[in-house]
Amino acid sequence: MDCRRARSLRLEIQPEVTTTNITLGSGKDTFEGYIVKPGDGRVKAVTILLPDVKGILGKGSRAFAVRLSSRSRYAVVVPDLFRGNPFRQEAATATLEDFMKWLVGHPANRVAGDIDTTISYAAQTYGKLPLGILGFCFGGGKVMSTLGRDRGANIKAGVSFYGTPLNVTDAVNIRAPILMILGGNDSFVDPEPYYEAKELMDSVPSPVPSKIIVYQNSPHAFAHEIQREHLIVFLVHREST
């Protein structure tokens, strides 16, 4: 059987997916999200998707979650990190002042707590299934800090798509494989902190696998609609590294 025929057969058996709204947290401290999973309930692994500044309303993040769930039989949990207040202005008209004023309403400690709550939900809901994390832009910047807090306790692998901002010192505590994807023509993300972070990760005893991929001539946010299958199949189990 040639490769084209094999690929065609794989596409034919991709399952339908269902999207369900969920409430995360407890008591008065709750926030919304949604989960995308195969309709037949046969889940191979779980990933948490941290969206860009458009939050759970962003069509690109939702489309990616659907593709990921359908192609790889993942349950994809997407939290509303902005609690109903995403950045609604268009990039063409928004100013840095507009963005910084919006960002003040989403303190880092609260966002980190919401991500940790989402991790707990995913771990409790899906038990021993492998758990990964990926993020775009704002969410991509949170991938490294989340892996640093988790220290390999729950998350088995992470992918950051052109994450910003990035705290390089978080890299020291990362204990799970990480893939960092950047655009070579991205005017919003400085690639240098990523190389500094990788150097830190490689310098610790028993370093975990880490890799930076730069897609030359690609702008910021290029991956939201990407079709490259090797970016879909990202969850690297410890046993295979």
DADAFEN-V994113 format. One record per residue. N is the residue number from 1. RES is the residue in one letter. NEAR is the number of other C-alpha atoms within 8 Angstrom. Layout:
n->(N/N)
res->(RES/RES)
near->(NEAR/NEAR)
//
This chain:
n->(1/2/3/4/5/6/7/8/9/10/11/12/13/14/15/16/17/18/19/20/21/22/23/24/25/26/27/28/29/30/31/32/33/34/35/36/37/38/39/40/41/42/43/44/45/46/47/48/49/50/51/52/53/54/55/56/57/58/59/60/61/62/63/64/65/66/67/68/69/70/71/72/73/74/75/76/77/78/79/80/81/82/83/84/85/86/87/88/89/90/91/92/93/94/95/96/97/98/99/100/101/102/103/104/105/106/107/108/109/110/111/112/113/114/115/116/117/118/119/120/121/122/123/124/125/126/127/128/129/130/131/132/133/134/135/136/137/138/139/140/141/142/143/144/145/146/147/148/149/150/151/152/153/154/155/156/157/158/159/160/161/162/163/164/165/166/167/168/169/170/171/172/173/174/175/176/177/178/179/180/181/182/183/184/185/186/187/188/189/190/191/192/193/194/195/196/197/198/199/200/201/202/203/204/205/206/207/208/209/210/211/212/213/214/215/216/217/218/219/220/221/222/223/224/225/226/227/228/229/230/231/232/233/234/235/236/237/238/239/240/241)
res->(M/D/C/R/R/A/R/S/L/R/L/E/I/Q/P/E/V/T/T/T/N/I/T/L/G/S/G/K/D/T/F/E/G/Y/I/V/K/P/G/D/G/R/V/K/A/V/T/I/L/L/P/D/V/K/G/I/L/G/K/G/S/R/A/F/A/V/R/L/S/S/R/S/R/Y/A/V/V/V/P/D/L/F/R/G/N/P/F/R/Q/E/A/A/T/A/T/L/E/D/F/M/K/W/L/V/G/H/P/A/N/R/V/A/G/D/I/D/T/T/I/S/Y/A/A/Q/T/Y/G/K/L/P/L/G/I/L/G/F/C/F/G/G/G/K/V/M/S/T/L/G/R/D/R/G/A/N/I/K/A/G/V/S/F/Y/G/T/P/L/N/V/T/D/A/V/N/I/R/A/P/I/L/M/I/L/G/G/N/D/S/F/V/D/P/E/P/Y/Y/E/A/K/E/L/M/D/S/V/P/S/P/V/P/S/K/I/I/V/Y/Q/N/S/P/H/A/F/A/H/E/I/Q/R/E/H/L/I/V/F/L/V/H/R/E/S/T)
near->(4/5/6/6/8/9/8/8/8/8/8/6/6/8/10/8/12/8/8/7/8/8/8/12/9/6/5/4/6/9/11/11/13/11/12/14/16/16/9/7/6/7/10/10/10/15/12/15/14/16/16/13/9/10/12/11/7/10/6/8/13/10/9/10/11/11/8/12/15/14/10/9/14/14/14/14/14/12/16/11/10/9/8/5/5/10/9/5/6/6/6/4/6/9/7/6/6/8/10/8/8/9/8/7/6/9/8/6/6/8/11/10/8/11/11/9/10/12/10/8/9/13/11/7/6/8/7/5/8/10/14/12/13/15/18/17/14/14/17/19/17/14/16/15/11/11/16/13/9/10/10/10/5/8/13/14/14/17/14/17/13/15/16/12/7/10/9/9/6/13/14/10/9/15/10/14/12/11/11/13/12/12/14/10/9/11/7/6/10/7/7/6/9/11/9/9/13/11/8/10/13/9/7/8/4/4/9/10/8/11/8/10/8/8/9/7/7/10/10/11/8/9/6/9/8/6/4/6/6/6/6/9/7/9/8/9/9/8/4/5/6)
//
